[in-house]
Amino acid sequence: MALRIEKGLHRQLKADHPGKVIPRAELEGWINVTSEIYAAEAEPIIRRLLDEVESPRWPRQDTAKPKPKPRRPRR
């Protein structure tokens, strides 16, 4: 469940703030992480998203919540 939430938050960050994503090539050879690298200016946004996840009103009805896969009708 936690991994699904984390991946949803990363998708939301990339969609809503594409300019805050650091291209992998910029840090190649410096760090082992290959994705989910964000500019320092994204920290307040990331903290807000994490606070929302901890909120009793979470999950919100937006892109941070993974959408369930539609079920196929049984025959």
One Martini backbone bead per residue (centre of mass of N, CA, C, O) as a GRO file, in nm:
protein
   75
    1MET     BB    1   0.058   0.062  -0.022
    2ALA     BB    2   0.294   0.264   0.008
    3LEU     BB    3   0.405   0.236  -0.279
    4ARG     BB    4   0.150   0.333  -0.423
    5ILE     BB    5   0.147   0.613  -0.298
    6GLU     BB    6   0.425   0.706  -0.385
    7LYS     BB    7   0.380   0.678  -0.691
    8GLY     BB    8   0.141   0.877  -0.700
    9LEU     BB    9   0.302   1.124  -0.604
   10HIS     BB   10   0.505   1.125  -0.835
   11ARG     BB   11   0.301   1.161  -1.061
   12GLN     BB   12   0.190   1.429  -0.956
   13LEU     BB   13   0.451   1.591  -0.963
   14LYS     BB   14   0.513   1.554  -1.266
   15ALA     BB   15   0.242   1.680  -1.367
   16ASP     BB   16   0.239   1.959  -1.187
   17HIS     BB   17   0.594   1.972  -1.176
   18PRO     BB   18   0.812   1.937  -1.423
   19GLY     BB   19   1.040   2.158  -1.339
   20LYS     BB   20   1.129   1.980  -1.067
   21VAL     BB   21   1.262   1.775  -1.242
   22ILE     BB   22   1.550   1.582  -1.248
   23PRO     BB   23   1.760   1.474  -1.460
   24ARG     BB   24   1.946   1.197  -1.454
   25ALA     BB   25   2.207   1.305  -1.605
   26GLU     BB   26   2.287   1.530  -1.393
   27LEU     BB   27   2.358   1.282  -1.157
   28GLU     BB   28   2.543   1.107  -1.287
   29GLY     BB   29   2.775   0.959  -1.056
   30TRP     BB   30   2.662   1.079  -0.770
   31ILE     BB   31   2.405   0.891  -0.764
   32ASN     BB   32   2.184   0.604  -0.738
   33VAL     BB   33   1.951   0.749  -0.820
   34THR     BB   34   1.710   0.740  -1.112
   35SER     BB   35   1.461   0.867  -0.960
   36GLU     BB   36   1.293   1.097  -0.794
   37ILE     BB   37   1.416   1.389  -0.875
   38TYR     BB   38   1.431   1.706  -0.706
   39ALA     BB   39   1.410   2.015  -0.651
   40ALA     BB   40   1.437   2.214  -0.378
   41GLU     BB   41   1.163   2.373  -0.442
   42ALA     BB   42   0.984   2.102  -0.382
   43GLU     BB   43   0.969   2.058  -0.076
   44PRO     BB   44   0.695   2.196   0.005
   45ILE     BB   45   0.525   2.012  -0.175
   46ILE     BB   46   0.606   1.740  -0.053
   47ARG     BB   47   0.522   1.804   0.240
   48ARG     BB   48   0.225   1.853   0.177
   49LEU     BB   49   0.163   1.573   0.066
   50LEU     BB   50   0.244   1.419   0.324
   51ASP     BB   51   0.042   1.560   0.509
   52GLU     BB   52  -0.208   1.460   0.355
   53VAL     BB   53  -0.164   1.157   0.405
   54GLU     BB   54  -0.188   1.199   0.729
   55SER     BB   55  -0.462   1.282   0.695
   56PRO     BB   56  -0.798   1.209   0.769
   57ARG     BB   57  -0.889   1.313   0.461
   58TRP     BB   58  -0.744   1.088   0.351
   59PRO     BB   59  -0.819   1.050   0.045
   60ARG     BB   60  -0.825   1.214  -0.223
   61GLN     BB   61  -0.992   1.328  -0.530
   62ASP     BB   62  -0.720   1.239  -0.714
   63THR     BB   63  -0.402   1.153  -0.840
   64ALA     BB   64  -0.285   1.029  -0.564
   65LYS     BB   65  -0.498   0.820  -0.607
   66PRO     BB   66  -0.535   0.518  -0.689
   67LYS     BB   67  -0.680   0.354  -0.945
   68PRO     BB   68  -0.893   0.125  -1.003
   69LYS     BB   69  -0.936  -0.157  -1.162
   70PRO     BB   70  -1.126  -0.284  -1.384
   71ARG     BB   71  -1.361  -0.522  -1.396
   72ARG     BB   72  -1.434  -0.819  -1.522
   73PRO     BB   73  -1.672  -0.998  -1.628
   74ARG     BB   74  -1.817  -1.284  -1.561
   75ARG     BB   75  -1.904  -1.603  -1.730
   0.00000   0.00000   0.00000
